[in-house]
Amino acid sequence: MQYLKYPTKVMGISQSYKGGFSHLISSTGDPKSYPIDETCGSSARDYFYAPCDLLIKRIYGVGNRGTNTVWMESKEKVKLANGTESYVTIMVVHPNDDTLKQIKVGQSFKQSDPMFLEGKDGNATGYHFHIEVANCKYSELKSKGWLKNSKNAWVISNNAIKPEDAFYVDKSFTKIKNSGGLTFKEIPVEVKNNKPVESTQKFKIGDLVIINGALYSSSNSNTSINNVTNKTTKITRYSKGAKHPYNTTGDLGWMDEASIKLAPSISSSKSVELKVGDSVTIIASGNSQANGKGITSKAIGSTRKILKIYKGSAYPYQVGDKTGVTGFYKEVALKKK
């Protein structure tokens, strides 16, 4: 399964979806969309490259009829930077006639193929691509792919997702010059250009980790079975060379290296004893029950007090403040103030 790859060789976002110049009405209206203006880092014309294997689904404009716009759809489900897998439809606005005339509806492109050049059709102030993404097929979009929202902005019609939740950055392909204040994930080394390389084991059996992303029934499955958010657990298995090489306590599911990070821990040569009344900072997730059978408790980064200690329990430290109990945590999830 392909990772959805950022579609230009230089990232030069001149306006994100937070931009007050013209985009804020897109991201705050109903329905919402999350456009970016991509200049490719210069005033020259550069290519939009296929972010995955895809098909052209609709072309609007070319000539005197409205602003040139093209919709493209992934041929298969792709991996998104938010850890999910989905078909995607990408809407790109402003290519000029000279380049948009070279493509047609139904045309197929392979990932990283050059597709068309930047333009300023529709009275744009300079050469750029206006890009919006939806996590669905084109056929699932309303109104032929776009509509006016409640703030009179033309937006992709539904299922819009933020660009940093959609695109991975392959740093061997894309140079980041200006991210527009957005934070993008780097594509995992093992799948750059979708060519597996010899994998190395980043996490060891027994490592305490925090996981965010898709879970798979097997280490080489093509379809996820669930998603998890901010769960603290331990690495229990590793499958060298697999698509999803790691599994955790209780066979929760196989997952990608990119979905895992080491849990923060108290780095001290001596163990810091925690006792009732201590002020602590929560640095990892906990549980709503001391036995660990409840729901995940978060409040990461918050300062609380230890209310009670249930020795021998999976999550022995009851933490809270004057408003009540926040949750139950392991010692490694708490840093003494």
C-alpha positions as CSV (number, residue, x, y, z in Angstrom):
1,M,0.0,0.0,0.0
2,Q,1.4,3.4,-1.0
3,Y,2.0,6.3,1.3
4,L,0.3,9.6,0.1
5,K,3.4,11.6,-0.8
6,Y,3.6,15.4,-0.8
7,P,3.2,16.4,-4.5
8,T,6.0,19.0,-5.1
9,K,9.8,18.9,-5.1
10,V,10.0,22.0,-3.0
11,M,7.4,22.8,-0.3
12,G,6.7,26.5,-0.4
13,I,3.3,27.0,1.2
14,S,2.5,30.7,0.9
15,Q,-0.9,30.4,2.7
16,S,-2.3,27.6,4.8
17,Y,-5.9,27.0,5.7
18,K,-5.4,29.3,8.6
19,G,-4.5,32.2,6.3
20,G,-6.6,35.3,6.6
21,F,-5.9,36.5,3.1
22,S,-8.5,34.1,1.5
23,H,-8.5,30.7,3.2
24,L,-9.9,31.3,6.6
25,I,-13.4,31.4,5.1
26,S,-12.8,27.9,3.8
27,S,-11.7,26.4,7.1
28,T,-14.3,28.2,9.3
29,G,-17.3,27.9,7.1
30,D,-19.8,25.0,6.7
31,P,-18.7,22.7,5.2
32,K,-15.1,23.2,6.2
33,S,-12.1,22.6,3.9
34,Y,-8.4,23.0,4.5
35,P,-6.7,24.5,1.4
36,I,-3.1,25.4,1.0
37,D,-1.5,27.5,-1.7
38,E,1.8,25.9,-2.9
39,T,4.2,28.1,-4.8
40,C,7.0,25.4,-4.9
41,G,9.3,27.9,-3.3
42,S,9.8,30.2,-6.3
43,S,8.1,32.5,-8.7
44,A,8.8,30.1,-11.6
45,R,6.4,27.3,-12.8
46,D,7.1,23.9,-11.3
47,Y,5.3,20.6,-11.6
48,F,2.6,18.9,-9.5
49,Y,3.7,15.3,-9.1
50,A,1.3,12.4,-8.6
51,P,1.2,11.8,-4.8
52,C,0.1,8.2,-5.4
53,D,-1.1,6.0,-8.3
54,L,-4.2,7.9,-9.5
55,L,-6.8,8.7,-12.1
56,I,-8.1,12.0,-13.4
57,K,-11.8,12.2,-12.5
58,R,-12.9,15.7,-13.6
59,I,-11.4,18.7,-15.4
60,Y,-13.2,22.1,-15.2
61,G,-12.4,25.2,-17.0
62,V,-9.9,25.3,-19.9
63,G,-10.9,28.3,-22.1
64,N,-13.1,31.0,-20.8
65,R,-15.4,28.9,-18.5
66,G,-14.5,29.6,-14.9
67,T,-11.2,28.9,-13.0
68,N,-9.3,25.8,-14.1
69,T,-9.7,23.0,-11.6
70,V,-8.8,19.3,-11.7
71,W,-10.0,16.4,-9.4
72,M,-7.9,13.2,-9.1
73,E,-8.6,10.0,-7.2
74,S,-6.3,7.4,-5.8
75,K,-6.5,4.0,-7.6
76,E,-6.4,2.2,-4.3
77,K,-6.5,3.0,-0.6
78,V,-3.4,4.8,0.6
79,K,-1.8,5.4,3.9
80,L,-2.5,8.9,5.3
81,A,-0.3,10.8,7.7
82,N,-3.0,10.6,10.4
83,G,-2.4,6.9,10.6
84,T,-5.6,5.9,8.6
85,E,-6.0,4.2,5.3
86,S,-8.5,5.5,2.7
87,Y,-9.2,6.4,-0.9
88,V,-8.4,10.1,-1.5
89,T,-9.6,12.7,-3.9
90,I,-7.4,15.8,-4.5
91,M,-8.6,19.0,-6.0
92,V,-6.1,21.4,-7.5
93,V,-7.0,24.8,-8.7
94,H,-5.2,27.4,-11.0
95,P,-3.3,25.3,-13.6
96,N,-3.1,27.3,-16.9
97,D,-4.7,26.1,-20.1
98,D,-1.4,25.3,-21.8
99,T,-0.6,22.5,-19.3
100,L,-4.2,21.4,-18.3
101,K,-4.9,20.7,-22.0
102,Q,-2.3,17.9,-21.9
103,I,-4.3,15.7,-19.6
104,K,-7.8,14.2,-19.9
105,V,-10.4,12.5,-17.7
106,G,-9.6,8.8,-17.2
107,Q,-5.9,9.3,-17.6
108,S,-3.7,7.3,-15.3
109,F,-0.6,8.5,-13.5
110,K,2.0,6.5,-11.4
111,Q,3.2,7.9,-8.1
112,S,5.8,10.7,-8.7
113,D,4.9,11.2,-12.3
114,P,4.9,14.9,-13.3
115,M,1.3,15.9,-14.1
116,F,1.0,19.6,-14.8
117,L,2.6,23.0,-14.1
118,E,1.7,25.7,-11.7
119,G,-0.6,28.4,-13.1
120,K,-2.5,31.5,-12.2
121,D,-5.7,30.9,-14.0
122,G,-8.7,32.6,-12.4
123,N,-7.0,35.9,-11.5
124,A,-4.5,34.4,-9.1
125,T,-1.8,36.8,-8.0
126,G,1.1,34.5,-8.8
127,Y,1.9,31.0,-10.0
128,H,0.8,28.4,-7.5
129,F,-1.3,25.3,-6.8
130,H,-4.4,25.6,-4.6
131,I,-4.7,22.1,-3.1
132,E,-7.5,20.5,-1.1
133,V,-7.9,16.8,0.0
134,A,-10.9,14.6,0.9
135,N,-10.5,11.1,2.3
136,C,-13.1,9.5,0.0
137,K,-13.6,8.5,-3.7
138,Y,-14.6,11.2,-6.1
139,S,-18.0,9.5,-6.5
140,E,-18.7,10.2,-2.8
141,L,-18.3,13.9,-3.2
142,K,-21.4,16.1,-3.5
143,S,-22.1,18.6,-6.3
144,K,-19.5,17.2,-8.7
145,G,-16.7,17.8,-6.2
146,W,-17.2,21.3,-4.9
147,L,-19.7,23.8,-3.5
148,K,-20.0,27.2,-1.8
149,N,-19.9,27.0,1.9
150,S,-21.7,29.2,4.4
151,K,-19.0,31.9,4.1
152,N,-19.2,32.0,0.3
153,A,-16.0,30.1,-0.3
154,W,-15.7,27.4,-3.0
155,V,-14.5,24.2,-1.2
156,I,-14.2,20.5,-1.8
157,S,-17.7,19.4,-1.0
158,N,-17.2,16.9,1.9
159,N,-14.8,14.7,3.8
160,A,-12.1,17.3,3.8
161,I,-8.9,16.6,5.8
162,K,-6.0,18.8,6.7
163,P,-3.0,18.5,4.4
164,E,-0.7,17.6,7.3
165,D,-3.1,14.7,8.1
166,A,-3.1,13.6,4.5
167,F,0.5,13.9,3.0
168,Y,3.7,12.4,4.2
169,V,6.9,14.2,3.2
170,D,9.6,12.1,1.5
171,K,12.7,14.3,2.2
172,S,14.6,12.5,-0.5
173,F,12.0,13.9,-2.9
174,T,10.7,17.1,-1.3
175,K,12.8,19.9,0.2
176,I,10.9,21.9,2.8
177,K,11.4,25.6,2.3
178,N,8.2,26.9,3.9
179,S,5.6,24.7,5.6
180,G,3.2,27.5,6.2
181,G,3.3,26.8,9.9
182,L,2.1,23.2,9.5
183,T,3.9,20.1,10.7
184,F,4.2,17.2,8.3
185,K,5.3,13.6,9.1
186,E,8.3,12.2,7.2
187,I,7.6,9.0,5.2
188,P,9.1,6.0,7.0
189,V,12.6,5.1,5.6
190,E,11.5,1.5,4.9
191,V,9.0,2.6,2.3
192,K,10.5,5.6,0.6
193,N,9.5,5.4,-3.1
194,N,7.6,2.3,-2.1
195,K,10.9,0.3,-2.3
196,P,11.6,-1.7,0.9
197,V,15.1,-1.5,2.3
198,E,16.8,-3.5,4.9
199,S,14.9,-2.6,8.1
200,T,16.5,-2.2,11.5
201,Q,14.9,-2.7,14.8
202,K,14.3,0.7,16.4
203,F,12.3,-0.5,19.4
204,K,13.3,-3.4,21.7
205,I,11.1,-6.0,23.3
206,G,10.0,-4.6,26.6
207,D,10.3,-0.9,25.6
208,L,7.5,1.2,27.1
209,V,6.0,3.2,24.1
210,I,3.1,5.4,23.2
211,I,1.3,4.4,20.0
212,N,-0.9,6.4,17.6
213,G,-2.2,5.0,14.3
214,A,-3.5,2.0,12.5
215,L,-3.5,-1.6,13.8
216,Y,-3.3,-4.7,11.6
217,S,-4.3,-8.3,12.2
218,S,-1.0,-9.6,10.8
219,S,2.5,-8.1,10.2
220,N,2.0,-8.0,6.4
221,S,-1.7,-7.2,6.2
222,N,-2.9,-4.7,3.6
223,T,-6.0,-3.6,5.6
224,S,-6.1,-2.1,9.1
225,I,-8.5,-3.5,11.7
226,N,-8.6,-0.6,14.1
227,N,-6.9,2.7,15.1
228,V,-5.5,3.7,18.5
229,T,-4.7,7.1,20.0
230,N,-2.1,7.9,22.7
231,K,-2.0,4.4,24.2
232,T,0.9,3.6,26.5
233,T,2.0,-0.1,26.2
234,K,5.0,-2.3,25.8
235,I,6.6,-3.8,22.7
236,T,6.2,-7.6,22.9
237,R,7.0,-8.9,19.4
238,Y,9.1,-7.8,16.4
239,S,8.9,-9.2,12.8
240,K,12.0,-8.2,10.8
241,G,11.3,-7.0,7.3
242,A,7.5,-7.0,7.7
243,K,5.3,-4.1,6.6
244,H,4.0,-3.6,10.2
245,P,6.8,-5.1,12.3
246,Y,5.7,-4.4,15.9
247,N,3.2,-5.8,18.3
248,T,2.4,-4.9,21.9
249,T,1.0,-6.2,25.2
250,G,-2.0,-8.4,24.8
251,D,-1.5,-8.8,21.0
252,L,-3.2,-5.4,20.5
253,G,-2.3,-5.5,16.8
254,W,0.7,-5.1,14.4
255,M,1.8,-1.6,13.6
256,D,4.2,0.6,11.7
257,E,7.3,2.0,13.3
258,A,6.0,5.5,12.4
259,S,3.1,4.9,14.7
260,I,5.3,4.4,17.8
261,K,7.4,6.6,20.0
262,L,9.2,5.8,23.3
263,A,7.2,6.9,26.3
264,P,8.8,9.6,28.4
265,S,10.5,8.4,31.5
266,I,12.2,9.8,34.6
267,S,15.8,9.9,33.7
268,S,17.6,9.7,37.0
269,S,20.2,7.4,38.5
270,K,18.0,7.0,41.5
271,S,14.3,6.0,41.6
272,V,12.2,8.9,42.8
273,E,9.7,7.6,45.3
274,L,6.2,8.9,44.8
275,K,3.8,9.4,47.8
276,V,0.3,10.7,48.5
277,G,0.2,14.5,48.2
278,D,3.1,14.8,45.8
279,S,2.6,17.2,42.8
280,V,3.3,15.4,39.6
281,T,3.3,16.2,35.8
282,I,1.4,13.6,33.7
283,I,3.8,12.5,30.9
284,A,2.0,9.5,29.5
285,S,-1.5,8.1,29.4
286,G,-3.2,6.1,32.2
287,N,-6.5,4.4,32.8
288,S,-9.8,5.2,34.4
289,Q,-9.5,2.1,36.7
290,A,-6.6,0.9,38.8
291,N,-6.8,-2.6,37.3
292,G,-6.4,-1.2,33.8
293,K,-9.8,-2.4,32.6
294,G,-11.3,1.0,32.1
295,I,-10.9,3.6,29.3
296,T,-7.7,5.6,28.6
297,S,-7.0,8.6,30.8
298,K,-4.9,11.3,29.2
299,A,-4.3,14.9,30.6
300,I,-0.7,14.6,29.3
301,G,1.2,17.7,30.3
302,S,-1.1,18.6,33.2
303,T,0.0,19.0,36.8
304,R,-2.0,17.0,39.5
305,K,-1.6,15.6,43.0
306,I,-1.3,11.9,44.0
307,L,-4.5,11.2,45.9
308,K,-4.1,7.5,46.8
309,I,-1.7,4.6,46.0
310,Y,-3.1,1.1,45.2
311,K,0.0,-1.1,45.6
312,G,0.0,-4.1,43.4
313,S,-2.4,-2.6,40.8
314,A,-1.6,-2.2,37.2
315,Y,-2.1,1.5,37.5
316,P,-1.4,2.1,41.2
317,Y,-1.4,5.9,41.4
318,Q,-4.7,7.7,41.7
319,V,-4.2,11.3,40.5
320,G,-6.4,14.3,40.5
321,D,-7.1,17.8,41.8
322,K,-9.8,19.7,43.7
323,T,-12.2,19.0,40.9
324,G,-12.0,15.3,41.2
325,V,-10.0,12.2,40.0
326,T,-8.2,12.5,36.7
327,G,-7.3,8.8,36.4
328,F,-4.9,6.0,37.5
329,Y,-1.3,6.0,36.3
330,K,1.8,3.9,36.3
331,E,4.9,5.4,38.0
332,V,6.6,5.9,34.6
333,A,3.7,8.1,33.5
334,L,4.3,10.6,36.3
335,K,7.1,13.1,36.9
336,K,7.5,14.5,40.3
337,K,7.5,18.3,40.5
